[in-house]
Structures are given as structure tokens and as C-alpha cells.
Amino acid sequence: MWIAVIFYLACSIFGLLFMKQGLNNTSVNVAKDAPFFTIGSQLDLRAVIGITLYALSFLTWLYLVKRFNLSYIFPIITGLSYVGVLAVSYFMLAEKFNAPKLVGAVLILIGVLLIFRNNI
């Protein structure tokens, strides 16, 4: 189980990181009267890598949802994803980190631990 969870988290978190970095250099336009958007003709390689990683995370998510109870796997994946994105954003994107985010991350990790221990 944990190999699939770690693979999901790595693909999802780094997929988001690469998409963020790649889309910063790519124009994305939303049409005013339609629910469509266009991406500039020069799609940054990091965006393509990010989209690929995120697609792999989705396929892994399908495996995890099929194998485990949704009420068990969803909070674990969501909580660990949030904490992982927070850490990667701080260390690799130089985004601000403050006390409320730290307290929130710790509470999330405690919640994940409680859910995990309750389902062993």
C-alpha cells in the first residue's frame, strides 16, 4: 500500500510543481463566453512533465480507490498531499510559510495518523 501512496504523492506533488513552473512561462487564455481555454503555442517542457506526472498520479489514485475504503484512503491522501505541497512550495518555489500553516500541517498529520492507526 505505502509504495502506491508514496508514488501517488510524488507524482501528484511534483506534477503540480512542474505545472506551476511551466505554466508561469506559458500563456493560458480563457474565452469570455465559453467554458474553454487555450494554451499558447509554446508549451513549456516543465508543464508537459507536470501534466504527465499528474496523469500518472490519477491512474495511481484509481488503483488506491479500488483497493481501499474511500473513507480511509481519501483523508490520508488528501492530508499528505496538502502537507507535501506546502513543503515543496516553501522549499522549491520560495512561497511564504507561517505559523498558522505549520499548525494546520501538524493537525493534518495528527488526523492522518489517527485514521491510519484506527484502520490497522
N, CA, C and O atoms as a MOPAC input file, in Angstrom:
PM7 MOZYME 1SCF
protein

 N      0.81500 1    -1.19800 1     0.00000 1
 C      0.00000 1     0.00000 1     0.00000 1
 C      0.85700 1     1.25900 1     0.00000 1
 O      0.61800 1     2.18900 1    -0.77000 1
 N      1.85300 1     1.27300 1     0.87300 1
 C      2.62600 1     2.50900 1     1.02100 1
 C      3.42900 1     2.84900 1    -0.21500 1
 O      3.68900 1     4.02500 1    -0.46900 1
 N      3.83500 1     1.84700 1    -0.99800 1
 C      4.55000 1     2.14700 1    -2.24000 1
 C      3.62000 1     2.90100 1    -3.18100 1
 O      4.03700 1     3.88100 1    -3.79900 1
 N      2.37600 1     2.46700 1    -3.30400 1
 C      1.41100 1     3.15200 1    -4.16700 1
 C      1.09900 1     4.55100 1    -3.63600 1
 O      0.97300 1     5.49100 1    -4.42100 1
 N      0.97500 1     4.70100 1    -2.33200 1
 C      0.69900 1     6.01200 1    -1.74000 1
 C      1.86700 1     6.96300 1    -1.99100 1
 O      1.65700 1     8.11100 1    -2.38300 1
 N      3.08700 1     6.49900 1    -1.77100 1
 C      4.26700 1     7.34100 1    -1.99400 1
 C      4.39500 1     7.69800 1    -3.47300 1
 O      4.72200 1     8.83600 1    -3.81100 1
 N      4.13800 1     6.72800 1    -4.35700 1
 C      4.19000 1     7.00000 1    -5.79300 1
 C      3.14000 1     8.03900 1    -6.16900 1
 O      3.42400 1     8.97100 1    -6.92200 1
 N      1.91900 1     7.87500 1    -5.64000 1
 C      0.86400 1     8.85200 1    -5.90200 1
 C      1.29100 1    10.24400 1    -5.43800 1
 O      1.19200 1    11.21400 1    -6.19000 1
 N      1.76000 1    10.33300 1    -4.20900 1
 C      2.14600 1    11.63500 1    -3.65200 1
 C      3.26100 1    12.27900 1    -4.45600 1
 O      3.20900 1    13.47600 1    -4.74000 1
 N      4.27200 1    11.49800 1    -4.82800 1
 C      5.39300 1    12.04800 1    -5.60400 1
 C      4.90500 1    12.56700 1    -6.95400 1
 O      5.24200 1    13.68200 1    -7.35200 1
 N      4.11400 1    11.76100 1    -7.65600 1
 C      3.62300 1    12.17700 1    -8.98000 1
 C      2.70200 1    13.39100 1    -8.86800 1
 O      2.79400 1    14.31800 1    -9.67200 1
 N      1.82100 1    13.38500 1    -7.88000 1
 C      0.87500 1    14.47600 1    -7.71900 1
 C      1.58100 1    15.77700 1    -7.31700 1
 O      1.36900 1    16.81500 1    -7.94300 1
 N      2.40500 1    15.72300 1    -6.29200 1
 C      3.05900 1    16.92600 1    -5.77800 1
 C      4.04600 1    17.48500 1    -6.79300 1
 O      4.04100 1    18.68500 1    -7.06700 1
 N      4.89900 1    16.61600 1    -7.35900 1
 C      5.87700 1    17.12400 1    -8.32300 1
 C      5.22100 1    17.45100 1    -9.65800 1
 O      5.71400 1    18.30200 1   -10.39800 1
 N      4.11000 1    16.78000 1    -9.97400 1
 C      3.33900 1    17.16400 1   -11.14500 1
 C      2.81700 1    18.58300 1   -11.01100 1
 O      2.90700 1    19.37500 1   -11.94900 1
 N      2.27100 1    18.90400 1    -9.84800 1
 C      1.79700 1    20.26600 1    -9.59400 1
 C      2.94800 1    21.27300 1    -9.62800 1
 O      2.80300 1    22.36800 1   -10.17200 1
 N      4.07700 1    20.90400 1    -9.05200 1
 C      5.24700 1    21.78000 1    -9.05000 1
 C      5.69400 1    22.08900 1   -10.47700 1
 O      5.89500 1    23.25200 1   -10.82900 1
 N      5.84900 1    21.05300 1   -11.29700 1
 C      6.28300 1    21.26400 1   -12.67300 1
 C      5.24900 1    22.05200 1   -13.47300 1
 O      5.61300 1    22.90900 1   -14.27800 1
 N      3.95200 1    21.76600 1   -13.25500 1
 C      2.91900 1    22.53800 1   -13.95500 1
 C      2.99100 1    24.00600 1   -13.56100 1
 O      2.89800 1    24.88500 1   -14.41800 1
 N      3.15500 1    24.27500 1   -12.28000 1
 C      3.25800 1    25.65900 1   -11.80400 1
 C      4.42600 1    26.36300 1   -12.46100 1
 O      4.28200 1    27.47900 1   -12.96100 1
 N      5.58700 1    25.71700 1   -12.46300 1
 C      6.77500 1    26.32900 1   -13.06500 1
 C      6.61700 1    26.48000 1   -14.57400 1
 O      6.97600 1    27.51600 1   -15.13300 1
 N      6.08600 1    25.46200 1   -15.23400 1
 C      5.94400 1    25.50600 1   -16.68000 1
 C      4.87400 1    26.46100 1   -17.15400 1
 O      5.04800 1    27.12300 1   -18.17700 1
 N      3.77100 1    26.54600 1   -16.43300 1
 C      2.68800 1    27.42900 1   -16.85400 1
 C      2.99500 1    28.88900 1   -16.56800 1
 O      2.35100 1    29.77400 1   -17.13200 1
 N      3.96700 1    29.15700 1   -15.70300 1
 C      4.38700 1    30.54100 1   -15.49100 1
 C      4.99100 1    31.12500 1   -16.76400 1
 O      4.98600 1    32.34200 1   -16.94900 1
 N      5.51600 1    30.26300 1   -17.64800 1
 C      6.14100 1    30.70300 1   -18.89100 1
 C      5.25600 1    30.44100 1   -20.10600 1
 O      5.72100 1    30.54500 1   -21.24100 1
 N      3.99800 1    30.10600 1   -19.88600 1
 C      3.07700 1    29.76800 1   -20.96900 1
 C      1.82000 1    30.61100 1   -20.82100 1
 O      1.33600 1    30.83300 1   -19.71100 1
 N      1.30100 1    31.07500 1   -21.93900 1
 C      0.06700 1    31.85700 1   -21.86300 1
 C     -1.13900 1    30.91600 1   -21.85100 1
 O     -1.24400 1    30.00800 1   -22.67500 1
 N     -2.03400 1    31.15000 1   -20.91400 1
 C     -3.28800 1    30.40600 1   -20.82400 1
 C     -4.39700 1    31.44100 1   -20.88100 1
 O     -4.45900 1    32.33200 1   -20.03500 1
 N     -5.27300 1    31.32900 1   -21.87200 1
 C     -6.34200 1    32.30600 1   -22.07200 1
 C     -7.69300 1    31.62600 1   -21.91800 1
 O     -7.91200 1    30.52300 1   -22.41800 1
 N     -8.59000 1    32.30100 1   -21.22000 1
 C     -9.94400 1    31.78400 1   -21.03100 1
 C    -10.88300 1    32.62600 1   -21.88400 1
 O    -10.87100 1    33.85500 1   -21.81000 1
 N    -11.69800 1    31.95300 1   -22.69700 1
 C    -12.66500 1    32.65500 1   -23.53800 1
 C    -13.74500 1    33.27400 1   -22.66400 1
 O    -14.16100 1    32.67800 1   -21.67100 1
 N    -14.20500 1    34.47900 1   -23.03300 1
 C    -15.20100 1    35.18100 1   -22.21600 1
 C    -16.55900 1    34.48500 1   -22.19800 1
 O    -17.18100 1    34.38100 1   -21.14000 1
 N    -17.02400 1    34.01300 1   -23.33900 1
 C    -18.37300 1    33.47700 1   -23.43400 1
 C    -18.43400 1    31.96600 1   -23.58100 1
 O    -19.47800 1    31.41800 1   -23.93300 1
 N    -17.34000 1    31.29900 1   -23.31800 1
 C    -17.34100 1    29.84700 1   -23.49000 1
 C    -16.53600 1    29.20700 1   -22.36400 1
 O    -15.63000 1    29.83100 1   -21.81200 1
 N    -16.86500 1    27.97500 1   -22.02700 1
 C    -16.13400 1    27.29100 1   -20.93800 1
 C    -14.83400 1    26.65000 1   -21.43200 1
 O    -14.42900 1    25.60400 1   -20.92400 1
 N    -14.18700 1    27.26200 1   -22.40400 1
 C    -12.96600 1    26.70000 1   -22.96100 1
 C    -11.78800 1    27.59300 1   -22.63200 1
 O    -11.94800 1    28.77100 1   -22.31500 1
 N    -10.60800 1    27.01400 1   -22.71300 1
 C     -9.40800 1    27.80500 1   -22.57200 1
 C     -8.41800 1    27.35000 1   -23.62800 1
 O     -8.49700 1    26.23100 1   -24.13500 1
 N     -7.48900 1    28.23000 1   -23.95100 1
 C     -6.45300 1    27.88600 1   -24.92100 1
 C     -5.10100 1    28.03400 1   -24.25300 1
 O     -4.91100 1    28.87400 1   -23.37300 1
 N     -4.17900 1    27.21700 1   -24.68000 1
 C     -2.81800 1    27.27300 1   -24.17200 1
 C     -1.94300 1    27.76000 1   -25.31000 1
 O     -2.08800 1    27.31700 1   -26.45000 1
 N     -1.03900 1    28.66800 1   -25.00000 1
 C     -0.15400 1    29.22400 1   -26.01800 1
 C      0.55100 1    28.15300 1   -26.82800 1
 O      0.67800 1    27.01000 1   -26.39000 1
 N      1.00000 1    28.52400 1   -27.99000 1
 C      1.60100 1    27.55000 1   -28.90900 1
 C      2.91400 1    26.97300 1   -28.37900 1
 O      3.31800 1    25.88500 1   -28.79000 1
 N      3.56300 1    27.66600 1   -27.50100 1
 C      4.82200 1    27.19400 1   -26.92300 1
 C      4.57100 1    26.69400 1   -25.49700 1
 O      4.66200 1    27.45700 1   -24.53600 1
 N      4.25800 1    25.42200 1   -25.37800 1
 C      4.01500 1    24.83900 1   -24.05700 1
 C      5.35900 1    24.44800 1   -23.46300 1
 O      6.09200 1    23.65000 1   -24.04700 1
 N      5.67400 1    24.99700 1   -22.33100 1
 C      6.94400 1    24.74200 1   -21.65800 1
 C      7.07900 1    23.25200 1   -21.32300 1
 O      6.10200 1    22.61500 1   -20.93000 1
 N      8.28400 1    22.69700 1   -21.47600 1
 C      8.53200 1    21.28200 1   -21.20900 1
 C      8.17000 1    20.91100 1   -19.77400 1
 O      7.68900 1    19.80500 1   -19.52600 1
 N      8.39400 1    21.82200 1   -18.82800 1
 C      8.05200 1    21.52700 1   -17.43500 1
 C      6.55400 1    21.33700 1   -17.26200 1
 O      6.12500 1    20.52000 1   -16.44700 1
 N      5.75900 1    22.07400 1   -18.01200 1
 C      4.30800 1    21.90500 1   -17.95000 1
 C      3.91500 1    20.53100 1   -18.48200 1
 O      3.03900 1    19.87400 1   -17.92000 1
 N      4.55600 1    20.09800 1   -19.55900 1
 C      4.26300 1    18.77400 1   -20.13200 1
 C      4.65600 1    17.68100 1   -19.13700 1
 O      3.91300 1    16.71700 1   -18.94800 1
 N      5.81600 1    17.82800 1   -18.50600 1
 C      6.24700 1    16.85600 1   -17.49100 1
 C      5.25400 1    16.84800 1   -16.32800 1
 O      4.88900 1    15.78500 1   -15.82500 1
 N      4.82100 1    18.03000 1   -15.90700 1
 C      3.85700 1    18.12700 1   -14.81400 1
 C      2.53900 1    17.46600 1   -15.14200 1
 O      1.97400 1    16.75000 1   -14.31500 1
 N      2.04100 1    17.70300 1   -16.35400 1
 C      0.78100 1    17.09400 1   -16.77400 1
 C      0.92400 1    15.57500 1   -16.81200 1
 O      0.01400 1    14.85400 1   -16.40200 1
 N      2.05800 1    15.09000 1   -17.29900 1
 C      2.30500 1    13.63900 1   -17.36600 1
 C      2.35100 1    13.03500 1   -15.96700 1
 O      1.73400 1    12.00000 1   -15.71500 1
 N      3.07800 1    13.67500 1   -15.05900 1
 C      3.15100 1    13.17300 1   -13.68400 1
 C      1.78100 1    13.19100 1   -13.01900 1
 O      1.42100 1    12.25700 1   -12.30200 1
 N      1.02100 1    14.25300 1   -13.25500 1
 C     -0.29600 1    14.34500 1   -12.63900 1
 C     -1.23300 1    13.27900 1   -13.19900 1
 O     -2.06800 1    12.74300 1   -12.46900 1
 N     -1.10000 1    12.96700 1   -14.49200 1
 C     -1.89500 1    11.88700 1   -15.08200 1
 C     -1.52200 1    10.54600 1   -14.45000 1
 O     -2.39800 1     9.72400 1   -14.18400 1
 N     -0.23200 1    10.32000 1   -14.20900 1
 C      0.19700 1     9.09200 1   -13.52900 1
 C     -0.36600 1     9.03000 1   -12.11200 1
 O     -0.74800 1     7.96100 1   -11.63500 1
 N     -0.41500 1    10.17500 1   -11.44700 1
 C     -0.98000 1    10.18900 1   -10.09300 1
 C     -2.46000 1     9.82800 1   -10.14100 1
 O     -2.95900 1     9.14300 1    -9.24800 1
 N     -3.16500 1    10.28300 1   -11.17600 1
 C     -4.58500 1     9.95100 1   -11.30600 1
 C     -4.78200 1     8.45100 1   -11.50000 1
 O     -5.68300 1     7.86300 1   -10.90000 1
 N     -3.95300 1     7.82800 1   -12.32900 1
 C     -4.05200 1     6.38200 1   -12.53000 1
 C     -3.75800 1     5.63000 1   -11.23500 1
 O     -4.40300 1     4.62500 1   -10.93500 1
 N     -2.79500 1     6.11300 1   -10.47700 1
 C     -2.48000 1     5.50400 1    -9.18600 1
 C     -3.63900 1     5.70400 1    -8.20900 1
 O     -3.94800 1     4.81900 1    -7.41200 1
 N     -4.27500 1     6.87100 1    -8.27900 1
 C     -5.43500 1     7.15400 1    -7.44100 1
 C     -6.55000 1     6.14500 1    -7.71600 1
 O     -7.19700 1     5.66100 1    -6.78700 1
 N     -6.77000 1     5.83500 1    -8.98100 1
 C     -7.79400 1     4.84500 1    -9.33500 1
 C     -7.49700 1     3.49800 1    -8.68200 1
 O     -8.40100 1     2.83800 1    -8.17000 1
 N     -6.23700 1     3.09600 1    -8.70100 1
 C     -5.82700 1     1.84300 1    -8.05400 1
 C     -6.10800 1     1.90200 1    -6.55500 1
 O     -6.65900 1     0.95700 1    -5.99000 1
 N     -5.73200 1     3.00400 1    -5.91100 1
 C     -5.90400 1     3.12900 1    -4.46500 1
 C     -7.38400 1     3.12700 1    -4.07600 1
 O     -7.76800 1     2.50400 1    -3.08700 1
 N     -8.21500 1     3.82700 1    -4.86100 1
 C     -9.64400 1     3.87300 1    -4.55800 1
 C    -10.26800 1     2.49400 1    -4.72300 1
 O    -11.14700 1     2.11500 1    -3.95000 1
 N     -9.82400 1     1.74900 1    -5.71300 1
 C    -10.36700 1     0.41000 1    -5.92100 1
 C     -9.97200 1    -0.53700 1    -4.78800 1
 O    -10.75700 1    -1.39600 1    -4.38800 1
 N     -8.76200 1    -0.37800 1    -4.28000 1
 C     -8.21700 1    -1.33300 1    -3.30300 1
 C     -8.62800 1    -1.04600 1    -1.85600 1
 O     -8.72200 1    -1.97300 1    -1.05200 1
 N     -8.87500 1     0.22500 1    -1.51200 1
 C     -9.13700 1     0.59800 1    -0.11600 1
 C    -10.48400 1     1.29500 1     0.01600 1
 O    -11.02300 1     1.81900 1    -0.95900 1
 N    -11.02400 1     1.29700 1     1.23800 1
 C    -12.23500 1     2.05500 1     1.51800 1
 C    -11.97000 1     3.53300 1     1.26400 1
 O    -10.93100 1     4.06000 1     1.66100 1
 N    -12.90200 1     4.19300 1     0.61000 1
 C    -12.73500 1     5.60500 1     0.28300 1
 C    -12.61000 1     6.45200 1     1.55000 1
 O    -11.83900 1     7.41100 1     1.58400 1
 N    -13.36500 1     6.10100 1     2.58600 1
 C    -13.31200 1     6.86100 1     3.84300 1
 C    -11.97500 1     6.70100 1     4.55300 1
 O    -11.66800 1     7.45700 1     5.47500 1
 N    -11.18900 1     5.73500 1     4.13800 1
 C     -9.85400 1     5.51800 1     4.70100 1
 C     -8.78700 1     6.19100 1     3.84400 1
 O     -7.96500 1     6.94400 1     4.36600 1
 N     -8.78600 1     5.93500 1     2.54500 1
 C     -7.68500 1     6.38400 1     1.69600 1
 C     -7.78600 1     7.86900 1     1.35500 1
 O     -6.76600 1     8.55100 1     1.25000 1
 N     -9.00800 1     8.37600 1     1.18200 1
 C     -9.15200 1     9.78000 1     0.78300 1
 C     -8.55600 1    10.76000 1     1.79500 1
 O     -7.77500 1    11.62300 1     1.39300 1
 N     -8.88600 1    10.67100 1     3.09400 1
 C     -8.29000 1    11.62900 1     4.03100 1
 C     -6.77100 1    11.48000 1     4.15500 1
 O     -6.06300 1    12.46600 1     4.35800 1
 N     -6.27700 1    10.25300 1     4.03300 1
 C     -4.82700 1    10.05700 1     4.11300 1
 C     -4.14500 1    10.72300 1     2.92900 1
 O     -3.19100 1    11.48200 1     3.10400 1
 N     -4.62700 1    10.44400 1     1.73100 1
 C     -4.02500 1    11.01400 1     0.52100 1
 C     -4.16900 1    12.53600 1     0.50300 1
 O     -3.21500 1    13.25100 1     0.19400 1
 N     -5.35300 1    13.02300 1     0.83300 1
 C     -5.59200 1    14.46500 1     0.79800 1
 C     -4.72500 1    15.19200 1     1.82500 1
 O     -4.12100 1    16.22000 1     1.51900 1
 N     -4.66600 1    14.65800 1     3.03300 1
 C     -3.86700 1    15.29300 1     4.07500 1
 C     -2.39200 1    15.30200 1     3.74900 1
 O     -1.72900 1    16.33100 1     3.87900 1
 N     -1.86500 1    14.14500 1     3.32200 1
 C     -0.44700 1    14.07700 1     2.99200 1
 C     -0.11800 1    14.91300 1     1.75600 1
 O      0.97900 1    15.46200 1     1.65100 1
 N     -1.06000 1    15.01100 1     0.82800 1
 C     -0.85200 1    15.85300 1    -0.35600 1
 C     -0.73700 1    17.31800 1     0.04700 1
 O      0.14300 1    18.03500 1    -0.42900 1
 N     -1.62900 1    17.75400 1     0.92200 1
 C     -1.58300 1    19.14800 1     1.36200 1
 C     -0.25200 1    19.46700 1     2.04000 1
 O      0.37800 1    20.48000 1     1.73300 1
 N      0.16700 1    18.62000 1     2.94300 1
 C      1.42600 1    18.85800 1     3.66000 1
 C      2.60300 1    18.80100 1     2.68400 1
 O      3.53400 1    19.60000 1     2.79200 1
 N      2.56900 1    17.87200 1     1.74100 1
 C      3.63000 1    17.77300 1     0.74700 1
 C      3.70300 1    18.99300 1    -0.15800 1
 O      4.79400 1    19.49000 1    -0.43800 1
 N      2.56000 1    19.48000 1    -0.61600 1
 C      2.53500 1    20.68800 1    -1.45600 1
 C      3.03800 1    21.88500 1    -0.66500 1
 O      3.76000 1    22.72700 1    -1.19800 1
 N      2.66400 1    21.96200 1     0.59300 1
 C      3.13500 1    23.05500 1     1.45100 1
 C      4.65800 1    23.03700 1     1.55600 1
 O      5.29600 1    24.08200 1     1.43100 1
 N      5.24300 1    21.86800 1     1.78200 1
 C      6.69400 1    21.75800 1     1.91400 1
 C      7.40500 1    22.07000 1     0.59100 1
 O      8.37800 1    22.82500 1     0.57100 1
 N      6.92100 1    21.49300 1    -0.50300 1
 C      7.55500 1    21.72200 1    -1.80700 1
 C      7.42300 1    23.19200 1    -2.20700 1
 O      8.35900 1    23.76700 1    -2.76400 1
 N      6.28100 1    23.79600 1    -1.93000 1
 C      6.08600 1    25.21300 1    -2.25800 1
 C      7.05500 1    26.09900 1    -1.48800 1
 O      7.56500 1    27.08700 1    -2.01700 1
 N      7.29800 1    25.74100 1    -0.25700 1
 C      8.22900 1    26.52500 1     0.55600 1
 C      9.66900 1    26.35900 1     0.08100 1
 O     10.38200 1    27.34300 1    -0.11600 1
 N     10.09400 1    25.10700 1    -0.10100 1
 C     11.49200 1    24.85100 1    -0.43100 1
 C     11.84300 1    25.09200 1    -1.89700 1
 O     12.96700 1    25.49500 1    -2.19600 1
 N     10.91500 1    24.85700 1    -2.80900 1
 C     11.27100 1    24.93100 1    -4.22700 1
 C     10.67400 1    26.14000 1    -4.94200 1
 O     11.17500 1    26.53900 1    -5.99300 1
 N      9.62500 1    26.72300 1    -4.39700 1
 C      9.02300 1    27.89500 1    -5.02800 1
 C      9.19100 1    29.15700 1    -4.19700 1
 O      8.75400 1    30.23700 1    -4.59500 1
 N      9.82600 1    29.01500 1    -3.04500 1
 C     10.07600 1    30.14100 1    -2.13300 1
 C      8.77000 1    30.82800 1    -1.71300 1
 O      8.73500 1    32.04500 1    -1.53200 1
 N      7.70300 1    30.04200 1    -1.56000 1
 C      6.44800 1    30.60300 1    -1.07900 1
 C      6.52300 1    30.78400 1     0.44000 1
 O      7.26800 1    30.08600 1     1.12900 1
 N      5.75000 1    31.71600 1     0.93200 1
 C      5.80600 1    32.04600 1     2.35900 1
 C      5.22100 1    30.92900 1     3.21100 1
 O      4.26900 1    30.25300 1     2.82300 1
 N      5.81600 1    30.76000 1     4.37200 1
 C      5.39500 1    29.76200 1     5.35100 1
 C      5.23100 1    30.48900 1     6.66700 1
 O      6.11900 1    31.23800 1     7.07300 1
 N      4.11100 1    30.28200 1     7.34200 1
 C      3.88500 1    30.99200 1     8.59700 1
 C      3.35300 1    30.03100 1     9.66400 1
 O      3.12400 1    28.85100 1     9.40100 1
 N      3.16700 1    30.55800 1    10.85100 1
 C      2.73900 1    29.73700 1    11.99100 1
 C      1.38700 1    29.05900 1    11.75500 1
 O      1.26200 1    27.87400 1    12.06500 1
 N      0.37500 1    29.73900 1    11.22900 1
 C     -0.90200 1    29.04700 1    11.00000 1
 C     -0.76700 1    27.86600 1    10.03100 1
 O     -1.41600 1    26.83800 1    10.22300 1
 N      0.04900 1    28.00000 1     9.01600 1
 C      0.26300 1    26.87900 1     8.09200 1
 C      0.94600 1    25.72100 1     8.81100 1
 O      0.59800 1    24.56000 1     8.59100 1
 N      1.91100 1    26.03000 1     9.66400 1
 C      2.60700 1    24.99000 1    10.42100 1
 C      1.64600 1    24.26500 1    11.35000 1
 O      1.63900 1    23.03500 1    11.40300 1
 N      0.84000 1    25.01700 1    12.07900 1
 C     -0.13400 1    24.40800 1    12.99600 1
 C     -1.12900 1    23.55700 1    12.20800 1
 O     -1.45800 1    22.44400 1    12.61700 1
 N     -1.60400 1    24.07900 1    11.08300 1
 C     -2.53000 1    23.32300 1    10.24800 1
 C     -1.92000 1    22.03100 1     9.74200 1
 O     -2.57100 1    20.98700 1     9.75200 1
 N     -0.65300 1    22.09800 1     9.29500 1
 C      0.03500 1    20.90200 1     8.79400 1
 C      0.19900 1    19.86100 1     9.90100 1
 O      0.01200 1    18.66800 1     9.66400 1
 N      0.54300 1    20.30500 1    11.09600 1
 C      0.70200 1    19.38000 1    12.21800 1
 C     -0.64200 1    18.73100 1    12.56800 1
 O     -0.70500 1    17.52500 1    12.80500 1
 N     -1.70300 1    19.52100 1    12.60100 1
 C     -3.02700 1    18.96500 1    12.89500 1
 C     -3.45900 1    17.96300 1    11.82300 1
 O     -4.05500 1    16.93000 1    12.13000 1
 N     -3.15400 1    18.27800 1    10.57000 1
 C     -3.47700 1    17.34500 1     9.48400 1
 C     -2.71700 1    16.04100 1     9.66300 1
 O     -3.29200 1    14.96300 1     9.51600 1
 N     -1.43300 1    16.13000 1     9.97900 1
 C     -0.63400 1    14.91700 1    10.17900 1
 C     -1.15000 1    14.09700 1    11.35800 1
 O     -1.14500 1    12.86800 1    11.30400 1
 N     -1.59200 1    14.76200 1    12.41400 1
 C     -2.18200 1    14.04800 1    13.55200 1
 C     -3.46200 1    13.33700 1    13.10500 1
 O     -3.69000 1    12.18200 1    13.46700 1
 N     -4.29400 1    14.02200 1    12.32200 1
 C     -5.50800 1    13.41200 1    11.80500 1
 C     -5.22400 1    12.20600 1    10.92200 1
 O     -5.90000 1    11.18300 1    11.02900 1
 N     -4.22300 1    12.32000 1    10.04700 1
 C     -3.84200 1    11.19400 1     9.18500 1
 C     -3.38600 1    10.01900 1    10.04600 1
 O     -3.75400 1     8.87300 1     9.78800 1
 N     -2.59400 1    10.30600 1    11.05700 1
 C     -2.10800 1     9.24300 1    11.94400 1
 C     -3.27300 1     8.56000 1    12.66600 1
 O     -3.29000 1     7.33600 1    12.79600 1
 N     -4.23200 1     9.33600 1    13.12800 1
 C     -5.39100 1     8.75500 1    13.81600 1
 C     -6.20900 1     7.85900 1    12.88200 1
 O     -6.65200 1     6.78100 1    13.27900 1
 N     -6.40400 1     8.30500 1    11.65500 1
 C     -7.15200 1     7.49100 1    10.68700 1
 C     -6.38800 1     6.22000 1    10.36600 1
 O     -6.97400 1     5.13900 1    10.29800 1
 N     -5.08400 1     6.34400 1    10.17000 1
 C     -4.25800 1     5.17700 1     9.84300 1
 C     -4.26500 1     4.16800 1    10.98700 1
 O     -4.45500 1     2.97400 1    10.76000 1
 N     -4.06000 1     4.63700 1    12.20400 1
 C     -3.99400 1     3.73500 1    13.35700 1
 C     -5.34600 1     3.07800 1    13.64600 1
 O     -5.40300 1     1.94800 1    14.13200 1
 N     -6.41700 1     3.78700 1    13.34700 1
 C     -7.75500 1     3.26200 1    13.59300 1
 C     -8.12700 1     2.16300 1    12.60200 1
 O     -9.04800 1     1.38900 1    12.86400 1
 N     -7.43800 1     2.07900 1    11.48200 1
 C     -7.77500 1     1.10600 1    10.43700 1
 C     -6.73200 1     0.02000 1    10.26500 1
 O     -6.75500 1    -0.69800 1     9.26600 1
 N     -5.82600 1    -0.11800 1    11.20600 1
 C     -4.79700 1    -1.16200 1    11.09300 1
 C     -5.42900 1    -2.51100 1    11.37800 1
 O     -4.74500 1    -3.53400 1    11.33800 1

